[in-house]
Amino acid sequence: MSGLIQVDGVVSEPTHWLGYPTPETMKRVGGSNPYDEPLFRIVFAPSVQMLCGGEFADGFIGYRARPAYRHIGSKWIMEKWISAFDHTLMTEEEYNLKFRDPYNGLLLTGPYPSRGVYFQCHTFEFSQPGDGGIDTIIALVKKAKTNDPIANARAIRATREAEEKDQQQKRFDKIKDLMPVAGIRAANIGGRPKATKSAPTPKTANELGLPIRGATQIRPEKLHYASR
């Protein structure tokens, strides 16, 4: 099966903040990861992608790049690099056993991130990254390392899972609202015709861009990682 796995597109490099602080400044202030990359980086949230595996509505079976921070919107964020184990709280073997789809062999949340991942630790809600305070933000994130990392990871994962369930419910409600109600007929009240609106044509999962199996079960990992 592994020889038949397809990848529809690649996870492209996100859009980096080009003003101050520069990537070199971030490396000087925040340090580097084991690959000599900045430990912290500032990127545009909609440009960050992740791989999702599964069988999609258009018949494609494989991995596809999907937005990692759809819930954040068009904002700049700061990410911190974390190791694969800190990100998943699992070894690669444990990760593969938990997330591999038994029908197609794909990993629902994408391959194990052996090189680690960058993950959101701050959102610039009402300011631009260059407005100052970067040193303070980085210091606070680093200070959080004194907290219980397991408790932090559980809290972050619970938040992410709750938001994912909420998004799935909204998608379900959207499809349900588009479906005609069975058995409803136009009725006359007091001898006068009752005007009714024609039911909208229901959209298929393919038209809505929803996967039909596998990817719907994906639970993106964490919303932010303030513990590292």
C-alpha positions in Angstrom: 0.0 0.0 0.0 2.9 2.4 0.8 4.0 2.4 -2.8 0.5 3.6 -3.9 0.2 6.5 -1.4 -0.1 9.8 -3.2 0.7 13.3 -2.0 -1.5 16.0 -3.6 0.8 19.1 -3.3 3.4 19.8 -0.7 3.5 21.7 2.5 5.0 25.0 1.3 7.1 27.4 3.4 4.8 29.9 5.1 4.9 33.6 4.6 7.4 35.1 7.0 7.3 38.6 8.6 9.9 40.6 6.6 10.1 43.6 8.8 11.6 43.9 12.2 12.2 41.6 14.0 13.9 39.7 11.3 14.5 36.0 11.4 18.1 36.7 12.4 16.9 38.9 15.2 14.5 36.1 16.4 17.4 33.7 16.4 19.5 36.1 18.5 16.8 36.8 21.0 15.1 33.4 21.2 17.9 31.0 20.3 18.1 28.1 17.7 16.7 24.6 17.4 18.9 21.5 16.8 18.9 22.3 13.0 20.3 25.8 13.5 16.9 27.4 12.6 15.3 30.1 14.8 13.5 28.6 17.8 10.8 31.3 17.3 9.4 32.6 14.0 6.7 35.1 12.9 4.5 34.0 10.1 1.1 34.8 8.5 -1.4 32.3 9.9 -3.3 31.5 6.7 -0.1 30.5 4.9 0.8 27.7 7.4 -0.1 24.2 6.2 -0.2 20.7 7.6 -0.6 17.3 5.9 -3.8 15.3 6.3 -4.3 11.8 5.2 -7.4 10.0 4.2 -10.0 9.3 1.4 -11.5 12.5 0.2 -14.8 13.3 -1.4 -13.4 13.6 -5.0 -12.0 10.0 -4.7 -8.4 11.0 -4.0 -6.7 8.7 -1.5 -3.5 10.1 0.0 -2.1 13.1 1.8 -3.2 16.7 1.1 -1.9 20.0 2.5 -4.5 21.8 4.5 -4.5 25.1 6.5 -3.2 24.6 10.0 -4.8 27.6 11.6 -8.2 28.2 9.9 -9.6 29.2 13.3 -7.2 32.2 13.6 -8.0 34.0 10.4 -5.8 36.6 8.7 -3.4 37.4 11.5 0.3 37.3 12.2 1.4 34.7 14.7 4.5 33.7 16.6 5.5 30.0 16.5 7.9 28.1 18.6 9.8 25.0 17.4 9.1 21.9 19.5 10.3 18.3 19.2 8.3 15.5 17.7 7.8 13.9 21.1 6.8 17.2 22.8 4.3 17.8 20.0 2.7 14.3 20.0 3.6 13.0 23.5 4.3 9.7 21.6 7.1 7.9 20.0 6.9 7.3 16.3 5.8 3.7 16.8 3.0 4.8 19.2 2.0 7.6 16.9 1.7 5.3 13.9 -0.3 2.7 15.8 -2.8 5.4 17.0 -3.4 7.4 13.8 -2.9 4.9 11.0 -6.2 4.3 9.1 -6.7 0.5 9.0 -8.4 0.7 5.6 -5.9 2.6 3.6 -2.8 2.7 5.7 -2.6 6.5 5.8 -1.8 8.5 8.9 -4.8 10.7 9.5 -2.8 13.6 11.1 0.1 13.3 8.6 3.4 11.5 9.0 5.3 11.6 12.3 7.1 15.0 12.5 10.5 13.5 13.1 12.2 16.9 12.7 9.8 18.6 15.1 7.3 21.3 14.2 6.7 24.9 14.7 3.6 25.6 16.6 1.6 28.8 17.5 2.5 30.3 20.9 1.2 33.9 20.4 -1.3 35.7 18.1 -0.8 39.4 17.3 -4.5 40.3 17.8 -4.4 44.1 17.8 -0.8 45.0 16.7 1.8 44.3 14.1 4.8 42.1 15.0 7.1 45.1 14.7 5.3 47.2 17.3 7.5 45.9 20.1 7.3 43.5 23.0 8.9 40.5 21.1 11.5 40.0 23.8 8.8 40.0 26.5 6.6 37.5 24.6 9.6 35.1 24.1 10.6 35.4 27.8 7.1 34.5 28.9 6.9 31.5 26.6 10.3 30.3 27.8 9.3 30.9 31.5 6.3 28.5 30.9 8.9 25.7 30.8 8.8 25.7 34.6 5.1 24.6 34.4 4.1 21.0 34.3 4.6 20.1 30.5 2.2 17.1 30.7 -0.6 19.2 32.2 0.1 21.9 29.6 0.0 19.5 26.7 -3.3 17.9 27.9 -4.9 21.4 28.3 -3.7 22.4 24.8 -4.9 19.2 23.3 -8.3 19.4 25.0 -8.8 22.9 23.7 -7.9 21.9 20.1 -10.2 18.9 20.2 -13.1 21.0 21.5 -12.6 23.5 18.7 -12.4 20.7 16.1 -15.6 19.2 17.4 -17.2 22.6 17.2 -16.1 23.0 13.6 -17.4 19.6 12.7 -20.8 20.4 14.3 -21.0 23.6 12.3 -20.2 21.8 9.1 -22.9 19.2 10.0 -25.4 21.9 10.8 -24.6 23.7 7.5 -25.3 20.5 5.5 -28.5 19.8 7.5 -29.8 23.3 6.9 -29.5 22.8 3.2 -31.5 19.6 3.2 -35.3 19.8 2.6 -37.5 18.8 5.5 -39.4 15.6 4.6 -43.1 15.7 4.7 -43.6 19.5 4.6 -46.3 20.7 2.3 -47.8 24.0 1.5 -50.9 24.6 3.6 -53.9 26.9 3.3 -54.8 28.9 6.4 -58.1 30.6 6.5 -58.8 29.9 2.8 -55.7 31.9 1.7 -52.7 30.3 0.0 -49.6 30.1 2.1 -46.5 31.2 0.3 -43.6 28.8 0.6 -40.0 29.0 -0.5 -38.5 26.3 -2.6 -36.0 24.2 -0.8 -32.4 24.9 -1.8 -30.5 22.2 -3.6 -28.4 20.3 -1.1 -24.7 20.3 -1.7 -22.6 17.2 -1.8 -19.6 16.6 0.5 -17.4 17.1 -2.7 -18.9 20.5 -3.4 -18.3 21.5 0.3 -14.7 20.3 0.1 -15.2 17.8 2.9 -13.4 14.4 3.1 -15.8 11.5 3.0 -13.7 9.2 5.1 -10.5 9.4 7.2 -9.8 13.1 7.2 -13.0 13.9 9.0 -11.6 12.1 12.0 -8.4 14.2 12.0 -7.8 16.1 15.2 -5.2 18.8 14.6 -2.8 18.7 17.5 -2.5 21.9 19.6 -3.6 25.5 19.2 -0.5 27.0 20.9 2.4 25.7 22.9 3.1 27.9 25.8 4.9 25.2 27.7 8.1 25.2 25.7 
